[in-house]
């Protein structure tokens, strides 16, 4: 079996994910959380802290991350890569949005490099991994040295 195009139901699920991200950058994590697996292997790895594994830690991480954003709006999604089988798929995107971040009163542009992995669970797609970081352009070798 070769490479498949994303199925229409996965494409629709990714659209739901993108809409939920619009709420997230306004500070509301609930629509996004509703799309995630509740299994022990679910992982959130965002720019605000270490990877969180398992539903309880993932939900806490999403709640905490959403508090960093206010008055946000999605600008767009640049799809870098996608792949899916009948039960597993992924997308790699650059997410672009603008939001007030932290205690700031000014809306600023934000671009995040994101890998999202989807799995079919009990007949429905769920997000099982989201890894996001702010690296969207070339960096020096010294930039990876721990601080």
NORPEGI-V97742 format. One record per pair of residues at least 4 apart in sequence whose C-alpha atoms are under 6 Angstrom apart, sorted by the first residue. I is the first residue (numbers start at 1). J is the second residue. D is the distance in Angstrom with one decimal. If there is no record, write none. Layout:
i & j & d
I & J & D
I & J & D
This chain:
i & j & d
6 & 84 & 5.7
20 & 31 & 5.0
20 & 32 & 4.8
22 & 73 & 5.8
22 & 74 & 5.5
23 & 28 & 5.3
24 & 28 & 4.7
24 & 29 & 5.0
24 & 66 & 5.8
25 & 69 & 5.2
25 & 72 & 4.7
26 & 69 & 5.8
26 & 70 & 4.6
26 & 71 & 4.8
26 & 72 & 4.6
27 & 66 & 4.6
27 & 67 & 5.5
27 & 69 & 5.1
27 & 70 & 5.3
29 & 63 & 5.8
29 & 66 & 5.7
35 & 126 & 5.6
36 & 126 & 5.1
36 & 127 & 4.5
37 & 126 & 5.2
37 & 127 & 5.7
37 & 128 & 5.6
38 & 55 & 5.2
40 & 54 & 4.2
41 & 54 & 5.5
42 & 53 & 5.7
42 & 54 & 5.2
42 & 128 & 4.6
42 & 129 & 5.8
43 & 52 & 5.5
43 & 53 & 4.5
43 & 129 & 4.8
44 & 51 & 5.6
44 & 52 & 5.2
44 & 58 & 5.6
44 & 129 & 5.9
44 & 130 & 5.1
45 & 51 & 4.2
45 & 131 & 4.6
46 & 131 & 5.8
46 & 132 & 4.9
47 & 133 & 5.1
52 & 57 & 5.4
52 & 58 & 5.2
54 & 58 & 6.0
55 & 59 & 5.9
68 & 101 & 5.4
68 & 102 & 4.7
69 & 100 & 5.6
69 & 101 & 4.9
70 & 99 & 5.8
70 & 100 & 5.0
71 & 99 & 5.6
72 & 98 & 5.3
72 & 99 & 3.8
73 & 97 & 5.6
73 & 98 & 5.5
74 & 97 & 4.2
75 & 96 & 5.3
75 & 97 & 4.7
76 & 96 & 5.3
77 & 94 & 5.8
77 & 95 & 4.7
78 & 93 & 5.3
78 & 94 & 5.0
79 & 93 & 4.5
80 & 92 & 5.4
80 & 93 & 5.2
81 & 91 & 5.7
81 & 92 & 5.2
82 & 90 & 5.6
82 & 91 & 4.4
83 & 89 & 5.5
83 & 90 & 5.6
84 & 88 & 5.6
84 & 89 & 3.8
87 & 119 & 5.6
87 & 120 & 4.8
88 & 118 & 5.7
88 & 119 & 4.5
89 & 117 & 5.8
89 & 118 & 5.1
90 & 116 & 5.5
90 & 117 & 4.3
90 & 118 & 5.9
91 & 115 & 5.9
91 & 116 & 5.5
92 & 114 & 5.6
92 & 115 & 4.5
93 & 113 & 6.0
93 & 114 & 5.3
94 & 112 & 5.5
94 & 113 & 4.7
95 & 111 & 5.5
95 & 112 & 5.1
96 & 110 & 5.7
96 & 111 & 4.5
97 & 109 & 5.9
97 & 110 & 5.4
98 & 108 & 5.3
98 & 109 & 4.3
98 & 110 & 5.6
99 & 107 & 4.7
99 & 108 & 5.6
100 & 104 & 5.8
100 & 106 & 5.6
100 & 107 & 4.4
112 & 133 & 5.5
112 & 134 & 4.6
113 & 132 & 5.6
113 & 133 & 5.4
113 & 134 & 6.0
113 & 136 & 5.9
114 & 131 & 5.6
114 & 132 & 4.4
115 & 130 & 5.7
115 & 131 & 5.2
116 & 129 & 5.6
116 & 130 & 4.5
117 & 127 & 5.9
117 & 128 & 5.7
117 & 129 & 5.1
118 & 126 & 5.5
118 & 127 & 4.5
118 & 128 & 5.7
119 & 125 & 5.6
119 & 126 & 5.4
120 & 124 & 5.2
120 & 125 & 4.3
